[in-house]
Amino acid sequence: MTGTSAWLRQNGRHSRRPLALTIALGELSGILLILQTALLVRIADDVIFHSAGVASLAGLFAGLAALVPARFMVSWGTRRAAFECASRVKQAVRFDAGERLRALGPIALAGMKTGEVVTLVVDAVEALEGYYSRYLPQRALSTLLPFTVLAIVFPLDWISGLVLVLTAAFLPVSMIVIGEESHLRNQRLWATLARMSGRFLDVLQGLTTVRMFGAVRREAEEIERASNEYRTATMSVMRIAFLSSFMLELLSAVSIAIVAVLSGLRLMAGTMRFAPAYFILMAAPEYFLVLRNLGTFYHMRMEAMSAAERITALFARDTRRKSPESRQAARLAAPDGACSVAFRSVSFSYDTRTILEDVSFTIPPGGRVALTGASGIGKSTILNILLRFLDASGGDVLIDGSPLSLRERREWLHTVAWLPQKPTLFHGTIRENIRLGRLDASEKEISRAADMACVSEFLERLPAGLDTLVGEGGQGLSRGQVQRVALARLFLRRPSLVLLDEPTAHLDPPNAALVGAGIEVLSRGTTLVMVTHRGSAGMERTLVLEAGKVRESA
């Protein structure tokens, strides 16, 4: 928990100014409330005990009327500053989480379900809002405002001040004891939410497969079970929250009652005047309100701690490159045009299983190479090494004669075009999906890419052409059409190296021919490596992978 607290404090640097403004405005709001209370006490004292008329109280009423809108504006400013405080932190953390996911790459994240990642980046980051916008400001105000009230109460009546101090000491103890249990239950809640989100999204994305195998009822029961687990965990947290609120309200009510009884007895005995007694009785609820709010917002701290533990677990994942050269602060220019690729005694192992062993081959600039072999032999591993999703355990991978490990991965990926077996399309128009290849592409470039990838061949049959909406995963398009839209993205990239992983697998001959024609155009002036089982037509060379080694095909 100490490391998590340090991480929360560290991210607080993004919001120091709005946090300081929130605290200052909160203190100002409390001071205005004290002034408002003093004016009300003065008016009541003058009317009851001095028979003051309306004319003599005009100034007091004018001050009271001015304080009301002033407090409203200060309260609005406090909420606005608190929102800005949390917003800055959430933007920074979400950006850092996105960068970490990018740095890890798809291979390192293969063990995480998509729903878990979405829950982490969206819900877990949102759970930090209450900590920065409410708990941190309230923690500071719970020190400043009570001392401000006590500084006024003690000169008026030290007995009432002492009662306020002694009774308030029980609130933090109750808050801490209940808060620790709340933290444990919040941890279980987040774990349950991650499991439920992952399960639900997996079923949703594979709904066609679920129906095909008649597993709809079974999956519905599993989702219902996960939902019930989440509901139970949520209610468990809510019970702790309600118990905490009840304890804080009870302690506050008892404390205010003690102050009221002591003040009333001394008023009856004539040892205390009405004005200070009335002021203390009106200020006491506000004194405890600040502390009660801290107790309420303490649960937001526990929720943020649980969410932060999941976020820091992502940040703790190792993103270091295995190659020693990668730790050098070198920066190489992006390849200009087609690049050369050379593997020099490259090896790679998954845990204890050796996939590649002493693999060596060279591809000249503009070369076209087909990579074949049995399934699971390591063909995709070679592509992942070239994409820098994986790092070789041994040997060197050279691009234009320089180690690939010296290149910054993000810049390198801008010069690489990759077409997997099952490319991903997102909900949106075909135009938007093509533009993902290069976000600053012009309309003319997008239309040209669509023509070169043979997308235009089916656009005329669609209701809105490039502006036709497709569902997530390319719903509404055939697999061949999805492959061609993904191919059009690559034409926007102007790549130095093209990597294709079975681009025509699972396609019928007409669609395979169209995709092949697009690949032929794309490969002009660039280096191309294609993993294939369908033969190597159009390739200059064929490399066969056997037992972790590469040999040239006859």
Backbone torsions as a table, in degrees:
resi	resn	phi	psi	omega
1	MET	NA	-30.2	-179.8
2	THR	-61.8	-44.4	178.3
3	GLY	-62.7	-37.6	178.4
4	THR	-66.4	-42.2	177.7
5	SER	-61.4	-40.9	178.5
6	ALA	-63.7	-38.6	179.0
7	TRP	-65.8	-40.5	177.7
8	LEU	-64.4	-41.3	178.0
9	ARG	-65.5	-40.2	-179.1
10	GLN	-62.2	-41.5	179.8
11	ASN	-73.5	-14.5	175.6
12	GLY	-65.6	-13.4	-179.9
13	ARG	-65.1	-22.7	-179.8
14	HIS	-71.5	-15.1	-172.1
15	SER	-131.7	30.5	-176.3
16	ARG	-63.4	-45.3	-177.7
17	ARG	-67.0	-51.4	177.8
18	PRO	-63.9	-30.0	176.9
19	LEU	-66.8	-45.0	178.0
20	ALA	-62.7	-38.5	178.3
21	LEU	-66.3	-40.7	178.0
22	THR	-60.1	-44.6	-179.6
23	ILE	-65.9	-43.7	-179.0
24	ALA	-63.3	-43.5	179.6
25	LEU	-68.3	-35.5	176.4
26	GLY	-64.2	-41.2	176.8
27	GLU	-65.1	-41.0	178.4
28	LEU	-63.3	-39.6	177.5
29	SER	-61.9	-39.8	177.9
30	GLY	-65.7	-39.4	178.3
31	ILE	-65.3	-41.5	177.6
32	LEU	-62.8	-37.2	177.9
33	LEU	-65.2	-39.5	177.6
34	ILE	-63.6	-42.3	176.9
35	LEU	-62.9	-41.2	178.2
36	GLN	-62.6	-41.7	177.9
37	THR	-63.5	-42.0	179.5
38	ALA	-62.7	-40.2	178.3
39	LEU	-65.1	-42.9	178.7
40	LEU	-62.2	-41.3	178.8
41	VAL	-64.1	-42.7	-180.0
42	ARG	-63.1	-42.0	179.5
43	ILE	-64.2	-46.0	179.8
44	ALA	-62.6	-40.4	-179.9
45	ASP	-65.7	-43.3	-179.3
46	ASP	-67.0	-39.1	-178.4
47	VAL	-71.5	-44.0	-173.8
48	ILE	-76.8	-43.5	-170.9
49	PHE	-106.2	-15.6	-178.6
50	HIS	-122.4	5.3	176.6
51	SER	50.9	42.0	-178.3
52	ALA	-70.7	144.9	178.6
53	GLY	-90.7	174.5	-178.2
54	VAL	-64.0	-39.2	-177.5
55	ALA	-62.3	-42.3	-178.6
56	SER	-71.8	-17.3	-179.9
57	LEU	-100.5	5.7	-176.0
58	ALA	-59.5	-42.8	-179.8
59	GLY	-63.1	-40.6	179.6
60	LEU	-66.1	-41.5	178.2
61	PHE	-66.3	-36.3	177.7
62	ALA	-64.3	-42.3	177.3
63	GLY	-63.6	-39.8	178.7
64	LEU	-64.6	-41.0	179.2
65	ALA	-65.7	-33.0	179.4
66	ALA	-74.5	-31.1	-177.6
67	LEU	-70.9	-32.3	-176.9
68	VAL	-61.6	-54.8	178.3
69	PRO	-66.3	-30.8	178.4
70	ALA	-62.8	-43.7	178.4
71	ARG	-64.8	-37.3	178.7
72	PHE	-62.2	-45.7	-179.4
73	MET	-65.9	-39.7	179.0
74	VAL	-66.3	-39.9	178.1
75	SER	-64.4	-41.1	176.6
76	TRP	-61.8	-44.7	178.5
77	GLY	-63.0	-36.2	178.4
78	THR	-63.7	-46.3	179.3
79	ARG	-65.1	-39.1	179.5
80	ARG	-65.3	-43.2	179.0
81	ALA	-66.8	-37.9	178.6
82	ALA	-65.0	-40.8	177.2
83	PHE	-62.3	-43.3	179.3
84	GLU	-63.4	-37.5	178.7
85	CYS	-59.5	-51.9	-179.3
86	ALA	-69.2	-36.5	-177.4
87	SER	-62.3	-42.2	-179.7
88	ARG	-63.7	-42.7	-179.4
89	VAL	-65.6	-44.2	-178.0
90	LYS	-63.3	-41.2	178.8
91	GLN	-62.6	-43.7	-179.0
92	ALA	-65.9	-44.2	-178.3
93	VAL	-67.5	-41.4	-179.8
94	ARG	-65.6	-37.7	176.5
95	PHE	-65.0	-45.2	178.9
96	ASP	-62.1	-39.4	178.7
97	ALA	-64.8	-41.3	177.2
98	GLY	-62.8	-41.6	178.0
99	GLU	-65.0	-38.0	179.3
100	ARG	-67.6	-40.7	176.3
101	LEU	-61.3	-39.9	178.2
102	ARG	-65.0	-41.4	-179.0
103	ALA	-66.7	-37.1	179.8
104	LEU	-68.1	-40.4	-179.8
105	GLY	81.7	166.6	-174.7
106	PRO	-67.2	-28.5	-178.0
107	ILE	-70.2	-46.4	-179.5
108	ALA	-66.1	-25.5	-178.3
109	LEU	-95.3	7.1	-176.0
110	ALA	-61.3	-26.9	-179.0
111	GLY	-80.3	-9.8	179.6
112	MET	-98.8	134.6	176.0
113	LYS	-75.1	152.8	-179.3
114	THR	-58.7	-40.8	179.4
115	GLY	-62.0	-35.9	178.4
116	GLU	-66.7	-40.5	179.4
117	VAL	-64.9	-43.6	179.2
118	VAL	-62.7	-44.2	178.4
119	THR	-60.6	-39.1	-179.4
120	LEU	-65.8	-50.0	-174.0
121	VAL	-75.0	-30.2	-176.4
122	VAL	-98.2	-67.0	-172.3
123	ASP	-69.8	-42.8	-178.4
124	ALA	-64.9	-39.3	178.1
125	VAL	-68.5	-39.6	177.8
126	GLU	-62.2	-31.5	-179.4
127	ALA	-67.0	-13.3	178.0
128	LEU	-78.2	-15.8	-172.7
129	GLU	-59.0	-48.7	-177.1
130	GLY	-61.0	-31.9	-179.2
131	TYR	-65.5	-45.5	-175.0
132	TYR	-85.6	-31.9	-176.4
133	SER	-89.7	-21.6	-175.7
134	ARG	-124.8	-51.9	-173.9
135	TYR	-66.2	-50.9	-177.2
136	LEU	-61.2	-47.8	176.1
137	PRO	-61.4	-39.9	-178.1
138	GLN	-68.5	-31.9	177.4
139	ARG	-63.1	-40.6	177.4
140	ALA	-70.6	-41.3	-179.0
141	LEU	-68.0	-29.9	179.9
142	SER	-69.1	-12.9	172.6
143	THR	-96.0	-44.6	-174.5
144	LEU	-71.1	-52.8	-174.0
145	LEU	-66.4	-45.7	177.7
146	PRO	-59.2	-37.6	177.6
147	PHE	-68.3	-33.1	175.8
148	THR	-64.3	-44.4	178.5
149	VAL	-65.0	-44.0	-179.1
150	LEU	-64.9	-35.0	178.6
151	ALA	-62.8	-25.4	177.7
152	ILE	-90.9	-37.3	-175.2
153	VAL	-71.6	-43.0	-175.3
154	PHE	-59.0	-43.4	176.2
155	PRO	-64.1	-29.2	-179.9
156	LEU	-77.6	-43.6	-178.5
157	ASP	-161.3	106.2	-175.2
158	TRP	-68.7	-26.2	179.9
159	ILE	-66.9	-47.5	177.6
160	SER	-63.0	-39.2	177.7
161	GLY	-61.0	-41.5	179.6
162	LEU	-65.0	-40.1	177.4
163	VAL	-61.8	-42.6	179.4
164	LEU	-62.6	-41.9	-179.1
165	VAL	-66.0	-46.9	-175.5
166	LEU	-67.7	-42.5	-178.2
167	THR	-72.5	-31.2	179.5
168	ALA	-68.1	-22.6	-178.5
169	ALA	-64.5	-23.4	-179.0
170	PHE	-76.3	-22.6	-175.6
171	LEU	-65.9	-48.8	179.6
172	PRO	-61.8	-36.7	179.8
173	VAL	-61.9	-47.0	178.3
174	SER	-61.7	-39.4	-177.9
175	MET	-65.2	-42.4	-177.6
176	ILE	-69.5	-44.7	-178.0
177	VAL	-61.2	-47.5	-179.2
178	ILE	-73.4	-32.7	-178.1
179	GLY	-64.4	-36.4	179.4
180	GLU	-63.9	-41.6	176.2
181	GLU	-64.8	-37.6	177.7
182	SER	-62.2	-37.7	179.8
183	HIS	-63.3	-44.6	179.3
184	LEU	-61.8	-41.8	-178.9
185	ARG	-71.9	-32.4	175.7
186	ASN	-65.1	-36.9	176.6
187	GLN	-60.3	-45.7	178.5
188	ARG	-64.1	-35.7	179.9
189	LEU	-62.9	-45.3	-178.9
190	TRP	-66.5	-39.0	177.8
191	ALA	-62.7	-41.3	179.1
192	THR	-66.0	-41.6	179.4
193	LEU	-62.9	-41.7	179.6
194	ALA	-62.4	-43.7	179.3
195	ARG	-63.9	-43.9	-178.2
196	MET	-65.2	-43.0	-179.4
197	SER	-63.4	-44.0	179.4
198	GLY	-62.3	-43.3	-179.4
199	ARG	-65.1	-46.2	-176.3
200	PHE	-63.7	-44.9	-178.5
201	LEU	-67.3	-38.9	178.1
202	ASP	-61.2	-43.0	179.4
203	VAL	-66.7	-40.4	-178.8
204	LEU	-63.3	-44.2	-179.3
205	GLN	-70.9	-28.5	-179.8
206	GLY	-105.0	29.8	-175.0
207	LEU	-60.7	-37.7	179.5
208	THR	-62.5	-44.0	179.4
209	THR	-65.0	-40.2	179.2
210	VAL	-60.5	-43.8	179.2
211	ARG	-66.6	-39.2	-177.3
212	MET	-60.4	-37.7	-177.9
213	PHE	-96.8	10.3	175.2
214	GLY	64.0	34.4	-176.2
215	ALA	-107.0	20.4	-176.8
216	VAL	-62.3	-47.6	-177.6
217	ARG	-63.6	-43.0	-178.6
218	ARG	-62.8	-43.6	-179.4
219	GLU	-69.1	-35.2	176.6
220	ALA	-62.6	-40.0	177.6
221	GLU	-65.9	-37.3	178.5
222	GLU	-66.4	-41.4	178.2
223	ILE	-65.8	-39.4	177.5
224	GLU	-63.0	-41.5	178.8
225	ARG	-63.6	-43.7	178.8
226	ALA	-64.3	-37.8	178.4
227	SER	-65.1	-40.2	178.3
228	ASN	-65.8	-37.7	176.2
229	GLU	-62.2	-42.7	179.9
230	TYR	-67.1	-40.8	177.8
231	ARG	-61.6	-43.8	179.2
232	THR	-62.4	-43.2	179.1
233	ALA	-64.8	-38.7	178.9
234	THR	-65.3	-44.7	179.5
235	MET	-65.2	-32.0	176.8
236	SER	-63.2	-43.7	177.4
237	VAL	-65.5	-40.6	-179.2
238	MET	-64.2	-36.9	178.4
239	ARG	-61.5	-41.8	177.9
240	ILE	-64.7	-40.8	-179.9
241	ALA	-63.3	-44.4	179.6
242	PHE	-66.7	-37.9	177.6
243	LEU	-63.1	-42.7	178.5
244	SER	-62.6	-45.0	179.6
245	SER	-62.2	-40.1	179.4
246	PHE	-62.5	-44.4	-179.2
247	MET	-64.4	-41.1	179.6
248	LEU	-66.3	-42.3	178.3
249	GLU	-64.3	-40.8	-179.5
250	LEU	-64.0	-47.4	179.8
251	LEU	-62.8	-40.6	178.7
252	SER	-64.9	-44.5	-179.3
253	ALA	-63.3	-41.5	178.9
254	VAL	-64.2	-42.4	-179.1
255	SER	-64.4	-45.4	179.1
256	ILE	-64.3	-38.0	178.2
257	ALA	-62.9	-40.2	178.2
258	ILE	-63.0	-44.6	178.2
259	VAL	-61.4	-43.3	-178.8
260	ALA	-64.0	-42.9	-179.3
261	VAL	-64.8	-47.1	-179.9
262	LEU	-62.6	-42.0	178.7
263	SER	-66.2	-41.7	180.0
264	GLY	-63.8	-42.8	178.9
265	LEU	-61.9	-41.2	-179.1
266	ARG	-74.8	-28.5	173.4
267	LEU	-65.0	-43.2	179.1
268	MET	-66.2	-33.2	179.7
269	ALA	-81.3	-9.1	179.1
270	GLY	79.5	14.0	-179.6
271	THR	-96.0	3.1	179.4
272	MET	-144.9	138.9	-179.4
273	ARG	-82.6	161.2	-176.0
274	PHE	-66.7	-46.1	-173.0
275	ALA	-58.8	-52.9	178.4
276	PRO	-63.8	-37.6	179.4
277	ALA	-63.3	-43.3	-179.7
278	TYR	-66.1	-41.7	179.5
279	PHE	-63.1	-45.6	-178.9
280	ILE	-63.5	-40.0	-179.5
281	LEU	-66.4	-34.4	178.4
282	MET	-79.6	-29.9	-178.5
283	ALA	-80.5	-26.4	-176.9
284	ALA	-59.0	-45.4	178.2
285	PRO	-59.8	-37.9	179.0
286	GLU	-69.2	-35.0	177.2
287	TYR	-60.6	-45.5	-178.8
288	PHE	-80.6	-23.2	178.8
289	LEU	-61.0	-41.3	179.2
290	VAL	-61.5	-44.0	-179.5
291	LEU	-70.5	-36.7	177.5
292	ARG	-65.2	-40.9	177.9
293	ASN	-62.0	-38.0	176.4
294	LEU	-61.4	-41.5	177.6
295	GLY	-63.5	-40.1	178.6
296	THR	-65.8	-45.1	-178.2
297	PHE	-74.6	-13.8	176.8
298	TYR	-61.9	-29.5	176.4
299	HIS	-67.7	-31.1	175.0
300	MET	-66.7	-33.4	174.9
301	ARG	-64.7	-43.6	179.9
302	MET	-63.7	-40.4	178.1
303	GLU	-65.1	-42.1	178.4
304	ALA	-65.5	-36.5	178.3
305	MET	-62.4	-44.2	179.6
306	SER	-64.7	-41.7	178.4
307	ALA	-66.7	-40.2	-178.8
308	ALA	-65.0	-32.6	177.9
309	GLU	-62.2	-37.7	179.1
310	ARG	-72.9	-36.5	179.2
311	ILE	-69.1	-44.3	-179.8
312	THR	-66.6	-27.5	175.0
313	ALA	-63.4	-35.8	175.1
314	LEU	-67.1	-45.6	-179.2
315	PHE	-65.9	-23.9	-178.7
316	ALA	-79.0	-12.2	178.9
317	ARG	-63.4	138.4	-174.7
318	ASP	-73.8	123.3	176.4
319	THR	-114.2	10.2	-179.0
320	ARG	-69.4	142.7	175.3
321	ARG	-77.9	142.8	-177.3
322	LYS	-76.4	-29.7	-177.0
323	SER	-71.2	135.6	-178.6
324	PRO	-63.3	-30.0	-179.4
325	GLU	-65.4	-25.7	-175.2
326	SER	-67.4	-18.0	-179.3
327	ARG	-85.4	-5.1	177.7
328	GLN	-81.1	147.3	-178.0
329	ALA	-86.5	62.8	-180.0
330	ALA	-100.8	151.8	-179.7
331	ARG	-139.6	115.1	-176.7
332	LEU	-107.7	146.6	179.2
333	ALA	-70.4	151.2	179.0
334	ALA	-67.3	145.5	179.1
335	PRO	-59.7	142.4	177.6
336	ASP	-104.6	103.6	-175.7
337	GLY	84.2	-163.5	-178.1
338	ALA	-61.5	142.2	-178.0
339	CYS	-115.6	159.3	175.0
340	SER	-91.5	149.3	179.8
341	VAL	-127.1	133.1	178.6
342	ALA	-140.0	128.0	171.3
343	PHE	-101.9	127.6	-179.3
344	ARG	-120.5	99.1	177.4
345	SER	53.1	45.7	-177.1
346	VAL	-78.9	136.2	174.6
347	SER	-131.1	155.5	178.5
348	PHE	-154.9	139.3	179.8
349	SER	-134.6	140.0	168.1
350	TYR	-96.0	108.4	-175.4
351	ASP	54.5	-112.8	-178.0
352	THR	-100.4	-0.8	-177.4
353	ARG	-94.6	121.3	179.8
354	THR	-84.9	123.8	179.9
355	ILE	-99.5	-49.6	179.1
356	LEU	-119.0	140.7	-178.7
357	GLU	-142.3	112.0	175.9
358	ASP	56.0	49.2	-179.8
359	VAL	-85.5	126.9	178.9
360	SER	-138.1	131.3	172.4
361	PHE	-164.8	162.6	-178.8
362	THR	-133.4	137.3	175.8
363	ILE	-122.2	119.0	179.6
364	PRO	-72.7	165.1	176.9
365	PRO	-57.2	130.4	-179.9
366	GLY	82.9	4.1	-179.3
367	GLY	-74.3	152.1	177.6
368	ARG	-120.5	117.5	-174.0
369	VAL	-126.6	133.1	173.3
370	ALA	-100.4	135.5	179.6
371	LEU	-113.9	117.1	-176.3
372	THR	-125.0	170.8	-179.7
373	GLY	149.3	172.0	-179.2
374	ALA	-66.7	159.6	178.4
375	SER	-63.4	139.6	177.7
376	GLY	78.7	10.9	-176.0
377	ILE	-86.7	-15.9	176.5
378	GLY	124.6	10.2	-178.6
379	LYS	-64.8	-48.6	179.2
380	SER	-65.7	-27.8	177.4
381	THR	-63.4	-39.6	177.5
382	ILE	-62.4	-42.8	177.3
383	LEU	-63.3	-41.8	-179.8
384	ASN	-65.5	-32.6	175.3
385	ILE	-68.3	-40.9	178.0
386	LEU	-67.8	-28.7	176.7
387	LEU	-83.0	-7.7	-176.9
388	ARG	65.9	23.8	168.8
389	PHE	-76.6	-25.3	175.0
390	LEU	-130.4	157.3	175.4
391	ASP	-118.3	139.5	-179.7
392	ALA	-62.0	141.3	176.8
393	SER	-72.7	-28.4	179.8
394	GLY	-156.3	163.4	-179.0
395	GLY	84.6	-173.8	-176.5
396	ASP	-130.4	142.3	170.7
397	VAL	-113.7	119.4	-174.7
398	LEU	-111.9	135.3	173.9
399	ILE	-118.6	116.7	-174.6
400	ASP	53.3	36.1	176.1
401	GLY	84.7	-3.8	-179.3
402	SER	-112.1	145.3	-179.2
403	PRO	-59.8	132.3	177.4
404	LEU	-61.3	-30.6	-177.6
405	SER	-65.4	-17.4	178.8
406	LEU	-83.0	-9.6	-177.8
407	ARG	-89.6	137.2	176.6
408	GLU	-68.6	128.9	-168.0
409	ARG	-61.2	-41.3	-177.5
410	ARG	-62.6	-45.0	179.8
411	GLU	-65.8	-37.5	179.0
412	TRP	-63.1	-41.6	-178.4
413	LEU	-65.1	-23.8	177.0
414	HIS	-68.9	-19.2	-178.4
415	THR	-102.2	2.2	-177.7
416	VAL	-113.9	139.6	172.9
417	ALA	-113.4	129.5	-176.2
418	TRP	-128.6	127.5	177.4
419	LEU	-122.6	106.0	-179.8
420	PRO	-81.6	178.0	177.8
421	GLN	-62.6	-42.4	-177.2
422	LYS	-123.8	84.6	179.5
423	PRO	-66.8	158.8	-176.5
424	THR	-103.2	126.0	169.1
425	LEU	-109.8	147.3	-178.2
426	PHE	-109.2	161.6	177.6
427	HIS	-62.0	123.0	-177.9
428	GLY	158.6	-170.9	179.4
429	THR	-81.6	163.0	176.0
430	ILE	-61.9	-37.9	178.7
431	ARG	-58.6	-46.2	-179.5
432	GLU	-65.3	-36.6	178.9
433	ASN	-69.0	-36.4	176.5
434	ILE	-68.9	-39.8	-177.3
435	ARG	-63.7	-17.6	176.6
436	LEU	-59.0	-23.6	177.2
437	GLY	-62.6	-35.5	175.7
438	ARG	-159.1	110.7	-169.7
439	LEU	-65.6	-24.2	-178.3
440	ASP	-93.8	13.7	-178.8
441	ALA	-66.2	142.0	178.6
442	SER	-82.0	168.0	179.2
443	GLU	-62.5	-36.7	179.2
444	LYS	-65.0	-41.3	179.7
445	GLU	-67.0	-37.6	178.8
446	ILE	-65.6	-44.4	178.9
447	SER	-63.3	-39.8	179.6
448	ARG	-66.2	-41.6	178.1
449	ALA	-62.8	-39.5	177.9
450	ALA	-63.1	-39.0	178.6
451	ASP	-66.7	-43.9	-175.6
452	MET	-68.8	-29.3	179.8
453	ALA	-91.8	8.9	179.6
454	CYS	63.2	25.2	174.7
455	VAL	-73.1	-34.4	-178.0
456	SER	-61.4	-21.6	-178.4
457	GLU	-60.5	-32.2	-179.9
458	PHE	-111.2	-4.1	-178.5
459	LEU	-64.1	-36.6	-176.7
460	GLU	-66.2	-18.0	178.3
461	ARG	-90.7	-4.0	179.9
462	LEU	-95.4	151.5	-172.7
463	PRO	-64.0	-33.7	-174.8
464	ALA	-127.3	17.9	177.7
465	GLY	61.1	-131.0	179.5
466	LEU	-63.5	-21.4	-179.5
467	ASP	-91.0	11.1	176.4
468	THR	-69.2	131.3	179.1
469	LEU	-78.2	137.7	173.3
470	VAL	-122.6	153.1	179.7
471	GLY	-83.3	175.2	178.5
472	GLU	-61.5	136.5	-177.4
473	GLY	79.4	6.8	179.1
474	GLY	86.2	22.2	179.5
475	GLN	-59.5	133.2	-175.9
476	GLY	104.1	-13.0	177.5
477	LEU	-118.6	153.7	174.4
478	SER	-76.0	167.9	-179.4
479	ARG	-63.1	-39.8	178.2
480	GLY	-63.1	-39.3	178.4
481	GLN	-66.8	-39.3	176.1
482	VAL	-60.4	-43.4	-178.9
483	GLN	-63.2	-36.7	-179.4
484	ARG	-72.9	-36.5	175.6
485	VAL	-62.8	-42.1	177.8
486	ALA	-65.3	-36.4	177.7
487	LEU	-65.1	-36.1	178.5
488	ALA	-62.4	-32.3	176.0
489	ARG	-57.7	-41.0	-174.9
490	LEU	-65.8	-31.0	179.6
491	PHE	-66.6	-21.7	178.7
492	LEU	-80.4	-13.4	-170.8
493	ARG	-87.5	-20.9	-174.2
494	ARG	51.8	61.1	-170.3
495	PRO	-78.0	155.1	171.2
496	SER	-92.2	-23.4	-179.1
497	LEU	-139.6	129.8	178.8
498	VAL	-112.4	127.1	179.1
499	LEU	-118.1	123.6	-177.0
500	LEU	-122.8	128.0	-180.0
501	ASP	-112.5	95.2	179.7
502	GLU	50.0	56.3	-173.1
503	PRO	-64.6	-23.9	-178.9
504	THR	-107.2	9.9	178.1
505	ALA	-64.3	143.5	176.5
506	HIS	67.2	14.4	177.8
507	LEU	-106.1	147.5	175.0
508	ASP	-73.9	162.8	-175.3
509	PRO	-54.2	-43.9	179.9
510	PRO	-61.3	-45.1	179.6
511	ASN	-68.0	-37.8	178.0
512	ALA	-61.8	-37.6	179.0
513	ALA	-66.3	-40.7	179.7
514	LEU	-67.0	-43.2	177.8
515	VAL	-64.4	-41.5	177.9
516	GLY	-60.7	-38.6	178.0
517	ALA	-64.5	-39.9	177.2
518	GLY	-64.8	-39.7	179.1
519	ILE	-65.2	-37.7	178.5
520	GLU	-59.4	-43.7	178.6
521	VAL	-67.4	-42.1	-177.4
522	LEU	-63.4	-34.5	-173.0
523	SER	-76.3	-9.3	-179.1
524	ARG	-69.1	123.0	178.5
525	GLY	79.2	16.5	179.4
526	THR	-142.5	164.7	177.1
527	THR	-90.4	137.1	-173.9
528	LEU	-131.1	132.6	173.0
529	VAL	-125.1	123.0	-177.0
530	MET	-127.0	123.9	171.4
531	VAL	-82.6	128.5	-175.6
532	THR	-151.0	152.2	170.8
533	HIS	-115.2	-7.1	-172.1
534	ARG	-96.5	14.9	-177.1
535	GLY	101.4	171.7	-172.5
536	SER	-122.5	38.3	179.3
537	ALA	-61.5	134.4	179.8
538	GLY	86.8	-8.1	178.9
539	MET	-92.2	147.9	179.3
540	GLU	-79.1	-34.6	-177.8
541	ARG	-139.8	158.4	175.4
542	THR	-129.0	125.7	176.6
543	LEU	-106.7	127.7	-178.0
544	VAL	-105.2	127.7	-179.7
545	LEU	-98.6	121.4	179.8
546	GLU	-139.7	127.1	175.8
547	ALA	52.7	40.9	175.9
548	GLY	79.5	3.7	-179.7
549	LYS	-122.8	159.5	-178.8
550	VAL	-113.9	134.1	173.4
551	ARG	-130.8	152.3	178.9
552	GLU	-76.1	134.2	178.3
553	SER	-72.8	145.4	-179.8
554	ALA	-69.9	NA	NA
